[in-house]
Amino acid sequence: MPAAAILGVEGTRLTGAERGFLAETQPWGFILFARNVETPEQLTALTGELRESVGRDAPILIDQEGGRVQRMRAPHWPEYLPALDQMARAADPLRAQWLRHRLIAHDLHSVGIDTDCAPLADLVEPETHPILRNRLYGGDIPTVVAAAQAAAEGLLAGGVLPVLKHIPGYGRANVDSHLEPARVTASAEALRARDFAPFRELRGMAIGMTAHAIYDAIDAGRPATLSPDVIALIREEIGFTGLLMTDDISMEALSGSLPERCANAIAAGCDLVLHSNGRMTEMEEVIAAAGAMGPEAEARGEAALAQRHAPEPADISGLRAELADLLG
């Protein structure tokens, strides 16, 4: 069984030590960041090395939302507007959303990346932190659901798996969870009526990512990622049955040692722990604490990977021109 972890690596090619470690520990998948990206040729070689190291067609993830959060950038790859700006500017926002993600999928698939950490179904609120706000799609539930669905469909058409985030809803967070814990004080009724609603509508997606937010009305002592109560709500009330991964387990929103965070996330009900920074000593701790995927988690992982397929035929230059025309 694969280890219940998605790992990053340090550089633009695998070191001998990384190759041996990954072969031995068998993480379920990998995630790439800007530090891993130089050119299309280099990135294609790296994704090949990652899969060779584990001896299987392991999923390779990246955060390529557009706007501030895109790891692959010019001059080798197109730059995309922040999502909220595109939604406001496009003549046909949902068509533009599909086009954007079909084109992102093309960018990714061409270098061996098959999973994108998008779409986001968090709602824009008055208090939404600036680090998140313009990454989102809007402030009303129908718009956000339709935009997230269009994004997912665009990615899948291009042969790339979407990852729904941040479950069960992060829009009310007014701090940067990379640096400190976000606490949501809304009532359970308000959360169910608004924050959780887009995720209920999108619950059929194959992969989801948890929010590192504390929901006082559900579990005032633990962030969602580490809370059995919140994970149970995600599974039972929201109805999400797909593969559930944590957001980066090393973010400062979480307390406790790295092994404690990993063990607590798995014990809470997450299927996979995401660790991003590529530091070998930390990865050793993550693998040891997360352990192997359980049978149910492995089955959810296999179901998600079964959705991978070759990109549907498309006139990529024509789609780029169409998106540019919609954006004026």
N, C-alpha and C positions, 0 to 999 in steps of 0.2 A: 504493500500500500504506500502511496506517496505520503510524504510528511505534510502535516496540516499547515503549510506555510507558502507564502509567495515572497520571494526574496529579490532584492536588488543586488547589483554588483558594482565594484568601485569605478571601473574605467571603461575605455573604449574597446578593449579586447580582454578576454579572460586570461588571468594569470594561471600558472600551473597549480598553485595552491587552491585557487577558486575551482578550477576544473575538477581536482581530486575531491574537494569537499562536496561539491554539488553531485558528483557521481555517487558518493557514499550516502549522502543524506536524502537525496531524491525529493526536493521540494515540489509541490504540485505545479507551481508556475513561477514566473519571473516578472519583474517590473523594471522599466527603464526610465531614466531621467535625463535632463540636459547634459549631465556630466558623461553620459554614455553615448552621446550623439555628436558626430562630426560631419560625415558625408553619407550619401546613400550607399556607396560601396562598403564603407566601414561598418555601417549599421546592419547591412545585410549579412556581412561576415559575422558580426557579433550575435545576431539572432540565430544563425546557423550553429555557432559554437555553443550557445546555451542549450539548444536542443540536443546536440551531440553529447554534451556532458551528462545528460540524464538518460540518453538512449531512447527518447520517445518524442512525439510531437507535442511537447509541453506548451501550454498557453503562454504568450508573452504580452504583458499589459503595458500601457502607457497612459498618461494624462494628456490627451490632445483635445481639449475642449474648444480651443480658439481663444482669442483675447490674451489675457495675462497668463493663462494656464495652457501653454502649448510647448512641449519639449523639443519638437522639431520645428525649426524656424528658417526664415530666409538666410542666405540666398538659395538654399537647396530645396526648401519647401515653401508653399504659400503661407501667408499670414491671414488669419481670419479675425473678423471683428469680435469684440466681446459679445456674448450671446444676447444680453439685454439690449445692447445698442442695435444689433441686427434685427431683433424682433420689432423694435420701434421704427426702424428705417425701411424695412423691406416692403415692397408693394404687395407681396403675398407672403406673409411671415411663415406660414406652415410649409409652403413649397420651398422657400428659402432655407428653412430648417432642414428639410429632407436633403436638398442639394448640398448644403454645407457638410452634412455628415456622410453623404455618399462620396463626396470629394475627399474628406478626411480619411474615410475608409480606404480609398485608393492610395492616398499618401502612405498609409500604414501598411497595407497589405503588400505593397511593392517592395518593402524592406523586411518582410517576414514578421510583422507585428499583427496579431490576430484578435486583440481585445483592447477596447478603449474604455477608460473610466469616465463614461458619460452614458446617458444623459443625467441631468440634475432635475429633481422634482421638488426641491425646496421652494417655498413661496417667498416672494419679496414682501418684507414687512417694513414699517417705519424704522424699526430698530435694527434691521439687518446690517451686519458689520460690512464696511467697505471692502474687506478682503473677499467677501462672497457676493455682494450685491450684483455687480454687473456680469457675473457668471451665470445668473439665473435667467428664467424665461418670462417671468411676469408675476403679478400679484393675485390673479384670480385662478381658481381651480381648473375650470374648463380649458383656459388658454395653456396653462402649464402642462396639463395632461396631454393635450393634443400636440404640443410642441415636443414633449418628451417622447411621445409615441413616434412622431415623424423622425426625430433624431435616431431612435433605435432602429426604425425601418430602413433609414438611409445607411446606417452602419452595416446592418445585416445584408442589405443588397450588395454591399461592397466586400462581403466576406469577412466582416469584423464583428465580434461579439460585443454588445453593449453591457455596461455595468451601471445599474440604477443606483443613484446616490442622492442625498445621504439619509438613509432610512433610520428613524421614522419621520424625519423633517427637521431641518436645521435653520430655517429662515428666521426664527425669532432670536437666534444667537447674536449677541451684541459684542462679542469679543472674538479674537482670532484664536481658534482652538489649537493652532500650531504652538501657541505660546502660553495659553492658560485655559482652564476649564470654562466651558460655556454653561450657564445655568438658565433654564427656561422655567419661568414661574407661572405660566398660564395654567388654567384649570384643566382637569381631564376632559371636561365637556368641550372646552374651546379647542383643545388639541385634537380630539376626535372629529370635531366638525370641520376643522380647517387644516391643520398641519399634517395629519395622518391621511387625509382624504385623497390627495394625488397618488399616494403610494398604494392605497386600496385599489384604485383604478388601474394601476400599473403592476399589480402584484404577479402577473404572469411572466414577467421577465426572468430570464434564466439565472442572472447573477445580480446580487445587490451588495452594497457597501453600507456599513453602519455609520451613524453619526456619533462623534465623541461629545455629545451634549448630555447634561444632567436634566432630567424632566422631573421637577419636584413632585408633581402630582402622581407620578408612576413609581419612581424610586429616587428619593432625595439624596441618597448616599452614594450612588454609583452612576457613572456615565453609561449611556445606552450600550456601548460596546462590551461593558463588563457586567451588565445587569441581567440576571435571569428573568426578572420581571419584564423588562423592556423587550428582550429577545422573545419571550413568550407572547407578548403583545404583537410583535412583528409577525410571528408565525400564526397565531390563532385569531387575532382580531383583524389585523391588516390582511392576513391570508397569504403572505409571501412564502412560497414553498421552494424557491430556488436556492442556489448556492449562496450562502451568506458569508462575506468576508469583512474583516475589520477595515477601518481606515488605518493609516499608518500607526502602528502600535508604539512607536517611539515619540509620538507627539506629546507636548507638554500638558495637554488637556488631561492626560491620564496620570494617576499617582501609582506609587509602588514601584518595585524593581521591574526590570524588563521581563525576567522569568515569571514574576507574579502576574504581570499584565497578560502575558501570553496564556498562562494556565487559567486565569480567571475568564478570559475571553472565550476560550474553548469550553470551560465549565458552564459559562452562561448560555451557550448554545450556538456560538459562531462556528462555522465550518472551517474557516481558514484565518490565519493571522497574517497580516501584511506588514512586512518589515522592509524599509526602503533604502537605508543609507549605505548598505554594502559593506559595513565594517565586519570583518571576519569574527572577531571576538563576540560581538552582539549576535551575529547569525548563529553561532554555535549555541548560545543561550536560547535563542528563539526555537531552534529545531528541537533542543532537548525538552523545553517546556511545553511546546505545542503538541509534540508526539505525532503519531501517525493519524491520518484521516480515519474516522470511524466508517462503518459500512454505509450508513445513511448519507454522510457527507460525501463519500466517494461516489455513491450513486447520483447525488445531485450534481457533482462535478462532471460525471460522464454524460448526464443529460444535457448540461450546458455545452460541453464540447461537441456533442452530436449536432448542434446547430451550426457548427462551422461548415462552410462550403465555399466553393470557388466563387469569385465575384461574378455577378450577373453582367452580361455584355453591356457596355455603355460607351457613349461618345464623350470622353472625359473633357476634351477641349470645348465641346458644345455645352456640357453642363456648367463648366466654369464661366462661359460667356452668359449663360442664362442667369446664373447667380449674380454676376456683375450687373446685368441689366435690371434685375429685381431690386438691387441696392442703389440704383440710380447712377 
